[in-house]
Amino acid sequence: MFKLLLLASVIIVFGLVCIRATNYMLIAIGILNLFLGVVGIFVAVYNLIDKTPQLILSEAGIIHQKITKKPILWRDISEVTITKRGNNHVLIVTQKGHTNRADFKYLFRKTAKSKLKNNIIPLNLDSLAIDYPKLHKFLDFKLGKQTVTNALS
């Protein structure tokens, strides 16, 4: 979120520079940049002050507040992998049987449509403060050692 905050600030500065121009096209671009920058700052600040847990590992299963509507039950999980994709830490959950897309929030359903068809649920962990060795031990305990892969070590 700090990256988004910094980027939104740069976009606002660029928008202010464009608004001072005499060309109507640059003024329009400046107004658009100001709007996008303000939205970016709002989203970043909201996410920085939001103290609700985003990832909940309960006795029932895994809940990701921004992705799932209800828990992914432990009994429905066949494999879990903790990995790093680019700059992001990702918890990849492979679900047994058929994944019901209605169990996921709208935006995730649309962006991860092909993964959900293959019963793969990628949960981004980067915005969360996580002790990865403790997460791995907990997943080992809940699922059994044969189903948890830690690609970080």
Accessible surface in RSA format (square Angstrom, percent):
REM  Atomic radii and reference values for relative SASA: ProtOr
REM  Chains: A
REM  Algorithm: Lee & Richards
REM  Probe-radius: 1.40
REM  Slices: 20
REM RES _ NUM      All-atoms   Total-Side   Main-Chain    Non-polar    All polar
REM                ABS   REL    ABS   REL    ABS   REL    ABS   REL    ABS   REL
RES MET A   1    79.73  41.3  47.96  31.7  31.77  75.6  47.96  40.8  31.77  42.1
RES PHE A   2   149.97  75.0 144.56  89.5   5.41  14.1 145.09  88.0   4.88  14.0
RES LYS A   3   160.80  78.4 154.74  94.9   6.06  14.4 118.99 107.1  41.81  44.5
RES LEU A   4    55.73  31.0  50.95  36.4   4.79  12.0  54.10  38.0   1.63   4.4
RES LEU A   5    49.27  27.4  49.27  35.2   0.00   0.0  49.27  34.6   0.00   0.0
RES LEU A   6   123.26  68.6 118.97  85.1   4.29  10.8 122.50  86.0   0.76   2.1
RES LEU A   7   101.42  56.5  98.95  70.8   2.47   6.2 101.19  71.1   0.23   0.6
RES ALA A   8     2.04   1.9   1.01   1.6   1.03   2.3   2.04   2.9   0.00   0.0
RES SER A   9    44.45  37.6  42.07  56.1   2.38   5.5  28.26  60.2  16.20  22.7
RES VAL A  10    85.90  56.5  83.83  75.9   2.07   5.0  85.46  74.3   0.44   1.2
RES ILE A  11    46.70  26.6  45.70  34.0   1.00   2.4  46.70  33.6   0.00   0.0
RES ILE A  12    33.61  19.1  33.61  25.0   0.00   0.0  33.61  24.2   0.00   0.0
RES VAL A  13    90.97  59.9  90.94  82.3   0.03   0.1  90.94  79.0   0.03   0.1
RES PHE A  14   108.00  54.0 105.02  65.0   2.97   7.7 107.75  65.3   0.25   0.7
RES GLY A  15     0.00   0.0   0.00   N/A   0.00   0.0   0.00   0.0   0.00   0.0
RES LEU A  16    83.18  46.3  82.32  58.9   0.85   2.1  82.32  57.8   0.85   2.3
RES VAL A  17    94.43  62.1  88.17  79.8   6.26  15.1  89.21  77.5   5.21  14.1
RES CYS A  18     7.57   5.7   4.89   5.5   2.68   6.3   2.68   6.8   4.89   5.3
RES ILE A  19    58.21  33.1  50.36  37.5   7.85  18.9  50.36  36.3   7.85  21.3
RES ARG A  20   198.05  83.2 165.76  84.5  32.29  76.9  62.88  85.9 135.17  81.9
RES ALA A  21    29.74  27.3  13.05  20.1  16.69  38.0  23.81  33.5   5.93  15.7
RES THR A  22   134.11  95.4 111.12 112.7  22.99  54.8  84.03 112.9  50.07  75.7
RES ASN A  23    81.85  56.4  72.35  69.9   9.50  22.9  23.86  57.4  57.99  56.0
RES TYR A  24   185.43  86.6 180.04 102.4   5.40  14.0 131.73  99.0  53.71  66.2
RES MET A  25   130.42  67.5 124.87  82.6   5.55  13.2 109.12  92.8  21.30  28.2
RES LEU A  26    74.44  41.5  74.44  53.3   0.00   0.0  74.44  52.3   0.00   0.0
RES ILE A  27    46.63  26.5  46.63  34.7   0.00   0.0  46.63  33.6   0.00   0.0
RES ALA A  28    54.80  50.4  45.82  70.7   8.97  20.4  49.85  70.2   4.95  13.1
RES ILE A  29    69.69  39.7  68.55  51.1   1.14   2.7  69.57  50.1   0.11   0.3
RES GLY A  30     0.00   0.0   0.00   N/A   0.00   0.0   0.00   0.0   0.00   0.0
RES ILE A  31   100.25  57.0  99.63  74.2   0.62   1.5  99.63  71.7   0.62   1.7
RES LEU A  32   101.41  56.5  98.45  70.4   2.96   7.4 101.16  71.0   0.25   0.7
RES ASN A  33    20.92  14.4  20.92  20.2   0.00   0.0   0.05   0.1  20.87  20.2
RES LEU A  34    42.33  23.6  42.19  30.2   0.13   0.3  42.33  29.7   0.00   0.0
RES PHE A  35   126.47  63.3 120.30  74.5   6.17  16.1 125.79  76.3   0.68   2.0
RES LEU A  36    87.36  48.7  80.97  57.9   6.39  16.1  80.97  56.9   6.39  17.2
RES GLY A  37     0.04   0.1   0.00   N/A   0.04   0.1   0.04   0.1   0.00   0.0
RES VAL A  38    89.92  59.2  88.37  80.0   1.56   3.7  89.24  77.5   0.68   1.9
RES VAL A  39    63.79  42.0  62.02  56.2   1.77   4.3  63.79  55.4   0.00   0.0
RES GLY A  40    10.79  13.3   0.00   N/A  10.79  13.3  10.50  28.8   0.29   0.6
RES ILE A  41    52.84  30.1  52.84  39.4   0.00   0.0  52.84  38.0   0.00   0.0
RES PHE A  42   141.54  70.8 136.47  84.5   5.08  13.2 141.25  85.6   0.29   0.8
RES VAL A  43    60.86  40.0  59.79  54.1   1.07   2.6  60.86  52.9   0.00   0.0
RES ALA A  44     0.00   0.0   0.00   0.0   0.00   0.0   0.00   0.0   0.00   0.0
RES VAL A  45    63.61  41.9  63.43  57.4   0.17   0.4  63.61  55.3   0.00   0.0
RES TYR A  46   121.59  56.8 119.56  68.0   2.02   5.3  81.12  61.0  40.47  49.9
RES ASN A  47    31.65  21.8  15.81  15.3  15.84  38.1   4.64  11.2  27.01  26.1
RES LEU A  48    57.54  32.0  42.77  30.6  14.78  37.1  44.63  31.3  12.92  34.8
RES ILE A  49   116.04  66.0 103.17  76.9  12.87  31.0 104.15  75.0  11.89  32.3
RES ASP A  50    40.17  28.1  19.27  19.2  20.91  49.4   9.07  21.4  31.10  31.0
RES LYS A  51   172.70  84.3 141.85  87.0  30.84  73.4 102.79  92.5  69.91  74.5
RES THR A  52    81.75  58.1  74.22  75.2   7.52  17.9  69.61  93.5  12.13  18.3
RES PRO A  53    82.10  59.8  70.87  64.6  11.23  40.8  82.10  67.8   0.00   0.0
RES GLN A  54    25.40  14.2  22.09  16.1   3.31   7.9  17.13  36.5   8.27   6.3
RES LEU A  55    27.20  15.1   7.56   5.4  19.64  49.4   7.56   5.3  19.64  52.8
RES ILE A  56    51.55  29.3  49.33  36.7   2.23   5.4  51.55  37.1   0.00   0.0
RES LEU A  57    50.60  28.2  24.17  17.3  26.43  66.4  24.17  17.0  26.43  71.1
RES SER A  58    37.02  31.3  28.52  38.1   8.50  19.6  34.98  74.5   2.05   2.9
RES GLU A  59   142.77  82.0 125.22  94.7  17.55  41.8  68.15 131.8  74.62  60.9
RES ALA A  60    51.90  47.7  36.11  55.7  15.79  35.9  46.71  65.8   5.19  13.7
RES GLY A  61     0.00   0.0   0.00   N/A   0.00   0.0   0.00   0.0   0.00   0.0
RES ILE A  62     0.00   0.0   0.00   0.0   0.00   0.0   0.00   0.0   0.00   0.0
RES ILE A  63    36.50  20.8  36.50  27.2   0.00   0.0  36.50  26.3   0.00   0.0
RES HIS A  64    10.56   5.8  10.56   7.3   0.00   0.0   9.88  10.2   0.67   0.8
RES GLN A  65    63.40  35.5  60.88  44.5   2.52   6.0  13.59  28.9  49.81  37.8
RES LYS A  66   100.22  48.9  81.76  50.2  18.46  44.0  66.17  59.6  34.05  36.3
RES ILE A  67    17.58  10.0  17.58  13.1   0.00   0.0  17.58  12.7   0.00   0.0
RES THR A  68     5.06   3.6   0.55   0.6   4.51  10.7   0.55   0.7   4.51   6.8
RES LYS A  69   123.96  60.5  88.49  54.3  35.47  84.5  55.98  50.4  67.98  72.4
RES LYS A  70   113.35  55.3 109.40  67.1   3.96   9.4  59.16  53.3  54.19  57.7
RES PRO A  71    43.38  31.6  33.92  30.9   9.46  34.4  33.92  28.0   9.46  58.8
RES ILE A  72     7.92   4.5   4.85   3.6   3.08   7.4   7.92   5.7   0.00   0.0
RES LEU A  73    47.03  26.2  46.24  33.1   0.79   2.0  46.24  32.5   0.79   2.1
RES TRP A  74    23.66   9.5  19.02   9.2   4.64  10.9  19.21  10.2   4.46   7.2
RES ARG A  75   177.37  74.5 158.31  80.7  19.06  45.4  74.57 101.9 102.80  62.3
RES ASP A  76    44.95  31.5  44.73  44.5   0.22   0.5   4.61  10.8  40.34  40.2
RES ILE A  77     5.16   2.9   0.07   0.1   5.09  12.3   0.07   0.1   5.09  13.8
RES SER A  78    41.02  34.7  31.76  42.4   9.26  21.3  26.61  56.7  14.41  20.2
RES GLU A  79    75.02  43.1  75.02  56.8   0.00   0.0  15.00  29.0  60.02  49.0
RES VAL A  80     0.00   0.0   0.00   0.0   0.00   0.0   0.00   0.0   0.00   0.0
RES THR A  81    25.60  18.2  25.58  25.9   0.02   0.0  15.62  21.0   9.98  15.1
RES ILE A  82     0.08   0.0   0.08   0.1   0.00   0.0   0.08   0.1   0.00   0.0
RES THR A  83    23.49  16.7  23.49  23.8   0.00   0.0   5.79   7.8  17.70  26.8
RES LYS A  84   108.30  52.8  84.83  52.1  23.46  55.9  37.25  33.5  71.05  75.7
RES ARG A  85   103.06  43.3  93.62  47.7   9.44  22.5  52.96  72.4  50.10  30.4
RES GLY A  86    71.08  87.7   0.00   N/A  71.08  87.7  44.14 121.1  26.94  60.3
RES ASN A  87   115.56  79.7 102.46  99.0  13.10  31.5  19.35  46.6  96.20  93.0
RES ASN A  88    61.18  42.2  61.18  59.1   0.00   0.0   0.92   2.2  60.26  58.2
RES HIS A  89    37.70  20.6  37.70  26.2   0.00   0.0  23.71  24.4  13.99  16.3
RES VAL A  90    10.31   6.8  10.31   9.3   0.00   0.0  10.31   9.0   0.00   0.0
RES LEU A  91     0.00   0.0   0.00   0.0   0.00   0.0   0.00   0.0   0.00   0.0
RES ILE A  92    24.26  13.8  23.64  17.6   0.62   1.5  23.64  17.0   0.62   1.7
RES VAL A  93     0.00   0.0   0.00   0.0   0.00   0.0   0.00   0.0   0.00   0.0
RES THR A  94    36.61  26.0  36.61  37.1   0.00   0.0  26.22  35.2  10.38  15.7
RES GLN A  95    23.96  13.4  20.61  15.1   3.35   8.0   0.00   0.0  23.96  18.2
RES LYS A  96   111.37  54.3  98.44  60.4  12.93  30.8  63.39  57.1  47.97  51.1
RES GLY A  97    59.95  73.9   0.00   N/A  59.95  73.9  45.26 124.2  14.69  32.9
RES HIS A  98   163.63  89.4 136.66  95.0  26.97  69.0  97.76 100.7  65.87  76.6
RES THR A  99     2.26   1.6   0.49   0.5   1.77   4.2   0.49   0.7   1.77   2.7
RES ASN A 100    73.72  50.8  71.43  69.0   2.30   5.5  17.97  43.2  55.76  53.9
RES ARG A 101    95.02  39.9  92.24  47.0   2.77   6.6  21.91  29.9  73.10  44.3
RES ALA A 102    59.39  54.6  49.85  76.9   9.54  21.7  52.21  73.5   7.18  19.0
RES ASP A 103    31.83  22.3  30.65  30.5   1.18   2.8   7.26  17.1  24.56  24.5
RES PHE A 104     3.70   1.8   3.70   2.3   0.00   0.0   3.70   2.2   0.00   0.0
RES LYS A 105    80.59  39.3  80.03  49.1   0.56   1.3  47.93  43.1  32.66  34.8
RES TYR A 106   137.33  64.1 132.90  75.6   4.43  11.5  97.07  72.9  40.26  49.6
RES LEU A 107   131.07  73.0 129.18  92.4   1.89   4.8 129.18  90.7   1.89   5.1
RES PHE A 108    22.96  11.5  18.61  11.5   4.35  11.3  21.12  12.8   1.84   5.3
RES ARG A 109    53.94  22.6  52.71  26.9   1.23   2.9   9.20  12.6  44.74  27.1
RES LYS A 110   104.72  51.1  86.66  53.2  18.06  43.0  41.53  37.4  63.19  67.3
RES THR A 111   104.31  74.2  65.31  66.2  39.00  92.9  62.48  83.9  41.83  63.2
RES ALA A 112     7.14   6.6   5.11   7.9   2.03   4.6   7.14  10.1   0.00   0.0
RES LYS A 113    84.68  41.3  83.44  51.2   1.24   3.0  35.61  32.1  49.07  52.3
RES SER A 114    76.77  64.9  73.01  97.4   3.76   8.7  46.27  98.5  30.51  42.7
RES LYS A 115    79.73  38.9  78.72  48.3   1.01   2.4  36.83  33.1  42.91  45.7
RES LEU A 116     2.55   1.4   0.00   0.0   2.55   6.4   0.05   0.0   2.50   6.7
RES LYS A 117   146.03  71.2 112.84  69.2  33.19  79.0  70.58  63.5  75.45  80.4
RES ASN A 118   100.78  69.5  82.90  80.1  17.88  43.0  17.47  42.0  83.31  80.5
RES ASN A 119    29.99  20.7  29.99  29.0   0.00   0.0   1.53   3.7  28.46  27.5
RES ILE A 120    55.29  31.5  55.29  41.2   0.00   0.0  55.29  39.8   0.00   0.0
RES ILE A 121     0.00   0.0   0.00   0.0   0.00   0.0   0.00   0.0   0.00   0.0
RES PRO A 122    19.14  13.9  15.57  14.2   3.57  13.0  15.58  12.9   3.56  22.2
RES LEU A 123     0.00   0.0   0.00   0.0   0.00   0.0   0.00   0.0   0.00   0.0
RES ASN A 124    68.49  47.2  64.63  62.5   3.86   9.3  27.96  67.3  40.53  39.2
RES LEU A 125     0.01   0.0   0.00   0.0   0.01   0.0   0.00   0.0   0.01   0.0
RES ASP A 126    61.59  43.1  36.70  36.5  24.90  58.9  16.47  38.8  45.12  45.0
RES SER A 127    86.29  72.9  44.87  59.9  41.41  95.4  39.97  85.1  46.32  64.9
RES LEU A 128    31.82  17.7  17.70  12.7  14.12  35.5  21.47  15.1  10.35  27.9
RES ALA A 129   114.96 105.7  69.60 107.4  45.36 103.2  80.50 113.4  34.47  91.3
RES ILE A 130    43.96  25.0  18.51  13.8  25.45  61.3  23.77  17.1  20.19  54.8
RES ASP A 131    72.30  50.6  55.57  55.3  16.73  39.6  32.72  77.0  39.58  39.5
RES TYR A 132    42.66  19.9  41.59  23.7   1.07   2.8  37.62  28.3   5.05   6.2
RES PRO A 133    86.42  63.0  81.60  74.4   4.82  17.5  85.70  70.8   0.72   4.4
RES LYS A 134   142.64  69.6 138.13  84.8   4.52  10.8  83.33  75.0  59.32  63.2
RES LEU A 135    10.67   5.9   5.31   3.8   5.36  13.5   9.88   6.9   0.79   2.1
RES HIS A 136    38.04  20.8  38.04  26.4   0.00   0.0  25.40  26.2  12.64  14.7
RES LYS A 137   146.00  71.2 141.29  86.7   4.71  11.2  85.96  77.4  60.04  63.9
RES PHE A 138    63.98  32.0  58.56  36.3   5.42  14.1  63.59  38.6   0.40   1.1
RES LEU A 139     0.00   0.0   0.00   0.0   0.00   0.0   0.00   0.0   0.00   0.0
RES ASP A 140    20.54  14.4  16.08  16.0   4.46  10.5   7.23  17.0  13.32  13.3
RES PHE A 141   161.91  81.0 132.98  82.4  28.93  75.3 142.28  86.3  19.63  56.2
RES LYS A 142    48.39  23.6  23.42  14.4  24.97  59.5   6.30   5.7  42.09  44.8
RES LEU A 143    24.85  13.8   6.59   4.7  18.26  45.9  11.85   8.3  13.00  35.0
RES GLY A 144    24.20  29.8   0.00   N/A  24.20  29.8  22.90  62.9   1.30   2.9
RES LYS A 145   159.20  77.7 143.16  87.8  16.04  38.2 108.45  97.6  50.74  54.1
RES GLN A 146   156.12  87.3 113.24  82.8  42.88 102.1  68.34 145.5  87.77  66.6
RES THR A 147    25.19  17.9  23.35  23.7   1.83   4.4  25.19  33.8   0.00   0.0
RES VAL A 148    13.53   8.9   0.00   0.0  13.53  32.6   0.03   0.0  13.50  36.6
RES THR A 149    66.29  47.2  62.98  63.8   3.32   7.9  47.92  64.4  18.37  27.8
RES ASN A 150    38.73  26.7  21.52  20.8  17.21  41.4   5.21  12.5  33.53  32.4
RES ALA A 151    58.26  53.6  25.81  39.8  32.45  73.8  34.44  48.5  23.82  63.1
RES LEU A 152    57.99  32.3  24.23  17.3  33.76  84.9  26.87  18.9  31.13  83.8
RES SER A 153   128.28 108.4  60.19  80.3  68.09 156.9  77.16 164.3  51.12  71.6
END  Absolute sums over single chains surface
CHAIN  1 A     9841.0       8393.0       1448.0       6585.6       3255.4
END  Absolute sums over all chains
TOTAL          9841.0       8393.0       1448.0       6585.6       3255.4
